[in-house]
């Protein structure tokens, strides 16, 4: 059955890879929600609909969520906790259950060793109003919802043309230092295609056998 998939933050790089994978491997229709529609590159006009809007604006967001069968949120904003609250409230209102949510490595202080120390230094670990603090707060909103969420915590991102990743569960020590955006986008598409095995789960995602004190490219 064809589904309508709402992609919030559709002009993001990870979202671009997810869109490519969804178009290539299924027949779902994609609702591409963005503040910058002029930056969208449409591949299939029959399956892609661009919606201009701001997730912080309920009037923009509500009609998009009302028509969706699943939601993928690819957001980066100092007000991400408020964005999460808006999304959860509307998805619960319209009984839209599956949500794929991109978060951040380190929000649970789950990164061990020197790399964990470096990651915390770069992203403000332990500080409530830091990047990691706000992303932790938003993830808490998602996990306290009734949604069939999947939270993804990627390692530091690269633009390598590869799909190569492994996962760690919430509560496990994070592995590796980096992962490609293409890998995350393909994992998102895999979840959207079959959300049940990933429902109400929270994953760290990294490229296997990439260890070090910081990403190799940094």
C-alpha positions in Angstrom: 0.0 0.0 0.0 1.3 3.4 -0.9 2.0 5.7 2.1 2.6 9.4 2.4 5.9 10.1 4.1 6.4 13.6 5.6 10.0 14.6 5.6 10.7 17.6 7.9 13.9 19.4 7.0 13.8 18.0 3.6 16.7 20.1 2.2 19.2 18.5 4.7 22.0 16.3 3.3 20.9 13.2 5.2 17.3 13.8 4.0 18.6 14.0 0.5 20.0 10.5 0.7 16.9 9.2 2.4 14.8 10.7 -0.4 17.0 9.0 -3.0 16.6 5.6 -1.3 12.9 5.9 -0.8 12.4 6.9 -4.5 14.6 4.1 -5.7 13.3 1.2 -3.5 9.6 1.8 -3.1 6.5 3.6 -4.3 5.7 5.9 -1.3 4.7 9.5 -1.9 7.0 12.0 -0.2 5.9 15.3 1.4 9.0 17.5 1.4 8.5 20.1 4.2 11.1 22.9 4.3 11.5 26.6 5.0 13.6 26.8 1.8 11.6 25.2 -1.1 13.8 27.0 -3.6 16.6 24.6 -2.6 14.6 21.4 -3.3 15.6 19.4 -6.3 12.6 17.3 -7.5 13.4 14.0 -9.0 9.9 12.6 -9.5 7.1 15.1 -9.7 4.5 12.3 -9.4 5.8 11.2 -6.0 7.2 14.4 -4.5 5.3 17.3 -3.1 7.1 20.3 -1.7 5.5 22.1 1.3 6.9 25.4 2.5 6.7 25.7 6.2 8.3 26.0 9.6 8.1 23.2 12.2 7.9 25.9 14.9 4.7 27.2 13.3 1.7 24.9 14.2 -0.4 26.4 11.4 2.2 25.3 8.9 2.9 21.9 10.4 -0.6 20.7 11.2 -2.0 20.1 7.7 1.2 18.3 6.7 1.1 15.9 9.6 -2.7 15.4 9.2 -2.2 13.9 5.8 0.9 11.8 6.6 1.2 8.1 7.3 4.7 8.4 8.8 7.1 11.3 9.7 10.9 11.6 9.4 12.4 14.6 11.2 15.8 15.8 10.0 16.1 19.0 12.1 18.8 21.3 13.5 17.6 24.2 15.5 18.3 25.8 18.9 14.5 25.4 19.5 14.6 21.6 18.7 12.8 20.7 21.9 9.9 23.0 21.0 10.0 21.4 17.5 9.8 18.0 19.1 6.8 19.0 21.2 5.0 20.4 18.2 5.6 17.2 16.2 4.6 14.9 19.0 1.4 16.8 19.9 0.2 16.8 16.3 1.2 13.2 15.5 -0.7 12.0 18.6 -3.7 14.2 17.7 -4.0 12.6 14.3 -2.8 9.1 15.3 0.2 9.1 13.1 2.5 6.6 14.8 5.8 6.0 13.0 8.5 8.8 13.6 12.1 8.6 12.6 14.0 11.2 14.6 17.7 12.3 14.0 19.4 13.2 17.2 23.1 13.4 18.2 25.9 11.3 19.3 26.7 11.9 23.0 23.3 12.9 24.4 23.5 10.1 27.0 27.2 10.5 27.7 27.5 7.1 26.0 30.7 7.8 24.1 33.7 6.2 25.9 37.4 7.1 26.1 39.3 10.0 24.6 36.8 10.3 21.7 34.0 10.8 24.3 36.0 13.5 26.0 36.6 15.2 22.7 33.0 14.9 21.6 31.8 16.4 24.9 34.2 19.3 24.5 33.1 20.0 21.0 29.4 19.7 21.6 29.1 20.9 25.2 28.4 17.7 27.1 27.0 18.1 30.6 25.6 21.6 29.9 21.8 21.9 29.9 21.7 24.7 27.2 24.4 23.2 25.0 23.9 21.5 21.7 23.9 18.1 23.5 21.7 19.4 26.2 19.0 20.6 23.8 19.1 17.4 21.7 18.8 15.3 24.9 15.8 17.3 25.9 14.2 16.8 22.5 14.9 13.1 22.6 13.2 12.9 26.0 10.1 14.4 24.5 10.0 11.8 21.8 10.6 8.9 24.2 7.9 10.1 26.5 5.3 10.1 23.7 3.0 7.4 22.6 4.6 7.3 19.1 6.3 4.3 17.5 9.5 6.4 17.3 13.0 5.4 16.2 15.8 7.7 17.4 19.0 7.7 15.5 22.3 9.1 17.1 24.8 9.2 14.2 28.6 9.4 14.7 30.3 12.4 13.2 29.1 12.7 9.6 31.0 12.4 6.3 30.0 12.8 2.7 31.6 9.5 1.6 29.7 7.6 -1.1 29.2 4.4 0.9 26.6 2.6 2.9 28.4 0.9 5.8 27.1 1.1 9.3 26.5 -0.8 12.5 24.2 0.0 15.5 24.4 0.1 19.2 21.4 0.2 21.5 20.6 2.9 24.0 22.5 2.0 27.2 25.4 0.5 25.2 28.7 2.3 24.7 29.0 4.0 21.4 31.4 2.5 18.8 33.5 4.3 16.2 33.9 8.0 15.4 32.2 8.6 12.0 29.6 7.4 9.6 28.5 8.6 6.1 25.3 10.7 5.6 24.4 8.2 2.9 24.5 5.4 5.4 22.1 7.3 7.8 19.8 8.2 4.9 19.6 4.5 3.8 18.9 3.4 7.4 16.1 6.0 7.6 14.6 4.6 4.4 14.9 1.1 5.7 13.0 2.0 8.9 10.2 3.8 7.0 9.8 0.8 4.7 9.3 -1.5 7.7 9.0 0.5 11.0 7.8 -2.3 13.3 11.2 -3.9 14.1 12.6 -0.5 15.1 9.6 0.9 16.9 10.3 2.6 20.3 14.0 2.0 19.9 17.0 4.3 20.1 20.2 3.6 18.1 23.7 4.8 17.9 25.0 4.4 14.4 28.6 4.3 13.2 30.8 2.9 10.5 32.4 -0.4 11.7 36.1 -0.5 12.7 36.5 3.3 12.8 38.1 4.0 16.2 40.2 6.8 17.4 40.4 9.9 19.6 38.4 11.9 17.1 37.2 11.5 13.5 40.1 10.8 11.2 39.2 13.8 8.9 38.9 16.4 11.7 
